[in-house]
């Protein structure tokens, strides 16, 4: 077994790759951006050349964001309602804006973490590195 094969088979650091995904960075190098727009995943990392096409985040990030935002708004509703008891329309508008802003803010980092998780677990074709730069620094 060659040295390169040993590095390819080495376990990938889940915590480090999730942190990089949270920052919307490449799970392999942590330098290049995973996205080329708001949520469009690049075909490859601009820094290390990691092929990002095997990622299959699909609707997963949206479900997680709905779960998080729903819990926050669900617990915030009684508090807001107590604070603005005289004006329920204000409560509805305020929580609607908070929900939209939270969802839009959370989607990219959650999707980045999904891509990083799949890379760290070698899911969907992430197991076979296609470039020699697939070795963590
Ligand atoms: Zn990279």
Boltz pocket constraint, residues with backbone or C-beta under 6 A from the ligand:
constraints:
  - pocket:
      binder: B
      contacts: [[A, 26], [A, 27], [A, 28], [A, 29], [A, 30], [A, 31], [A, 32], [A, 45], [A, 46], [A, 47], [A, 48], [A, 49], [A, 50]]
      max_distance: 6.0
